[in-house]
Amino acid sequence: MTKKTLKYSEAIEEVEKIIDQIESNELDIDELTEKIRRASELLKFCKEKLHFTEEEVQKIIDQMQEDEK
């Protein structure tokens, strides 16, 4: 079985869904802990993805500036 690669937009969508569930009191206490843990993992993933993307964009910009010289 292959593991699906999580996309940034999917992670954000899942976090938003969890937030909606929490705000609407849809979760019992057992689910709440699990959902908060999952949201934390997703937010960490998103932060890392944004950091990586920022670094890659900066490398491209630096390379473009170097090429102009």
Secondary structure, DSSP 8 states (H G I E B T S, - for coil): -------HHHHHHHHHHHHHHHHTT---HHHHHHHHHHHHHHHHHHHHHHHHHHHHHHHHHHHHHHHH-
